[in-house]
Amino acid sequence: MAHRGVRGPIGSFVLLNLRLVNDQTLENATGVGTPPWTWPADEQVIDLLHKAVYAFTTGFVADWLVSSQAGTPRPRRPWVLR
């Protein structure tokens, strides 16, 4: 996503949601885990925090790597200014 111009907190938030959907779909489809709404609240918080740290760290590193390459597209203007 960073290579295509989706960078910063928005890109990390999108990655967080994709990670959550992928993880829950695979766990429920394979029968390994229980549905998240049956988890205790503290386990839900821990799961979300771990995935958020993963997503925002990965996003930061990806943004840094892509911005240091030559020939990458410049950041887009905000939607409100288009």
PyMOL commands that set and color helices and strands:
alter all, ss='L'
color gray80, all
select helices_A, chain A and resi 8-30+36-38+41-67+79-81
alter helices_A, ss='H'
color red, helices_A
deselect
rebuild
show_as cartoon
